[in-house]
Every structure is written in structure tokens, then in C-alpha cells.
Amino acid sequence: MKYKIFLFASLIGLLVGCAPSAESQPTPISAEDALQTAIVSTSLAIAETSMALTPSATSTETPAPPTPTLVDVATATPTFAFGFTQFAQIQFVSPGPLSSVVSPFNLQAYIAAGESERIQVDLLGEDGRVLQRILQKLTRNPKGIFQRFDISFEIRAVSEAGYIRISTLDDFGRIQALNTMPVLLYSVGSTQTNPIGNMIYERVTVDGLKEKSNFYAGQVTLKGRIWPFNESPFVIELVNKDGKPLSSRIINMNGIDTQSFETTLPYQVTEPTPVRLTFRQENPLLLVSDNVVGKYIYVYTVEIILNP
């Protein structure tokens, strides 16, 4: 059973992006651990979704992300996903989905810091416990600034699923962006990195929505597409500067394929009011909840203006 789990994870890694082979791999943990099996299964589904974001029609133009000169891992041209053209505010460069990493390993990403100009980088274990946390000041640049981090960790088992989570806050302490990369943690062996694939794009796209968009008549009407991490619902909220939601909607996910949504959020204001329109999804496998970022696996926000 151990070898079945190991071979399954290895096969998905190859599908994600031709990860370099190694002469030996560490032995996976016990297959009898039901929680571990569930976590790996969810991570595999995430990687499959990344590969599934291939356009149904041929695109005439394929945007390419900026390539940092310091990247020393295998790269692959990401496919163009129809409707998903906006590069993520937190854009991972390396490692890619389900990369096998040992301590220490190098994390590379483009990060558009929130208006607080503070970023938080977490390496989480399979249950959400923090294995390493980095808090850093970063000048805000909406296009993102290339960052490198040396990540170290210790785990008791030979291997377990893990998550790299990067988050930023705005000047009111609200989450401005959050993104997650699933990886496989090993206590022995060598790091095997997979290419990033389609996971350079935001997972939410809303028709006609721009920063500082104005809405009137007591409702925010939204239409677009979502690429979920998992089958948990997406929560859409209008969050005021105090961090309290003025209006909320829950959008149920039908599997992990990209899917359309359409909803309306009612509101009541007496004067023009800036709020943060927030899309968020949780990781149901995490047992540990952070005081600020909870169990979130992805958060996308845009500041909009509500008018009477």
C-alpha cells in the first residue's frame, strides 16, 4: 500500500510538469493514516485541476509571466486558461504543485504586498500547524516584486503533505490577498521541484470588475468564473474598514473544475463607502486555525465603492 501511494503521487508530479527524476525517493508514511491519505488525495486533485485549465479554443495570444534571472529550476510555458488572464497578486515561481521538498528549500515568488506593506509567509504541516513563519516588510508594487526565501522545517514522520501559504494585509488589517501552494514534505532525500503550470493566475475572474469600481442602488451584481482549490464553498463578502461584513453570499462548488457564478450582494449605505469585495475559500483539512488568516487556502479581493 505504501508503494501505491508513492507511485500515485509520483505520476501526478510528472503530469504537472516533468519534474527531474531522482535516483532514490524517501519512503512515504503509513498508508493506514486516514488523514494523511485524505490530504494527499486533495493535493492530487489540486494538481489535476492545474493541468485541466487548458483552453477549449485556441488563443491568439498567450501572456507570459516575468521570468526572474535567479530561478534555477525547471520551467514550462503555462497554458492559457480561458477567462483567467490576470496574474495572481501572490504568484508562485518555485516550487510548483506537489513538489517534493526537504529542509532547507528555496521558495521563489512574485508578491504584490498589500497596502500595509507587510507580508506573511507560512509553511504549514498537513494539519495546519506552522512549521516556519516569515514576517517581512515589502514595498507595495501592484505588479509584484520578486522574492526568495530559505525555508527550513522539521517533521516527525518520514513524509507528510504540506502547504506554503503567503498572505498580505491592507492598511486596515483586512486580508488583501492570500495564495497557497501544496507540497510534499520529506525528512530525508532530495528536493524535486515541479514547474508551476497554470497556477500563476488568479482563481477568480469577474466580468467588468476594476479596482475602485462604483456600485449604486443598494446592490452589487457580480458575474464571472471561479477555479476552486477544493469542493468547499466560496464565500463572497463586502467587508468594511472595521473588518465586518456588510453583506455575504455563499457559492457552492460543483467539483474542482472551473465554473461560472452569478450573484447579487445587497447593501445599505448613506454616503459613498469604500469596502473590500472579498472572495475566499477554506482548506477543510486544516485542524489549526490562524487568528488572522483562519484556515483560508485562497483569498482574492478588490476595493470597490458603494454609493446610496
HELIX and SHEET records of a PDB file:
HELIX    1   1 LYS A    2  GLY A   17  1                                  16    
HELIX    2   2 ALA A   34  ALA A   52  1                                  19    
SHEET    1   A 3 ILE A  90  SER A  94  0                                        
SHEET    2   A 3 PHE A 105  ILE A 111 -1                                        
SHEET    3   A 3 ILE A 145  ILE A 151 -1                                        
SHEET    1   B 5 SER A  99  VAL A 102  0                                        
SHEET    2   B 5 ILE A 175  TYR A 186  1                                        
SHEET    3   B 5 SER A 159  LEU A 169 -1                                        
SHEET    4   B 5 ARG A 118  LEU A 124 -1                                        
SHEET    5   B 5 VAL A 130  LYS A 137 -1                                        
SHEET    1   C 4 SER A  99  VAL A 102  0                                        
SHEET    2   C 4 ILE A 175  TYR A 186  1                                        
SHEET    3   C 4 TYR A 296  LEU A 306 -1                                        
SHEET    4   C 4 ASN A 214  PHE A 215  1                                        
SHEET    1   D 6 SER A  99  VAL A 102  0                                        
SHEET    2   D 6 ILE A 175  TYR A 186  1                                        
SHEET    3   D 6 TYR A 296  LEU A 306 -1                                        
SHEET    4   D 6 THR A 273  GLU A 282 -1                                        
SHEET    5   D 6 PHE A 234  VAL A 239 -1                                        
SHEET    6   D 6 PRO A 245  ILE A 251 -1                                        
SHEET    1   E 3 VAL A 204  VAL A 206  0                                        
SHEET    2   E 3 GLN A 219  ILE A 226 -1                                        
SHEET    3   E 3 GLN A 259  PRO A 266 -1                                        
END                                                                             
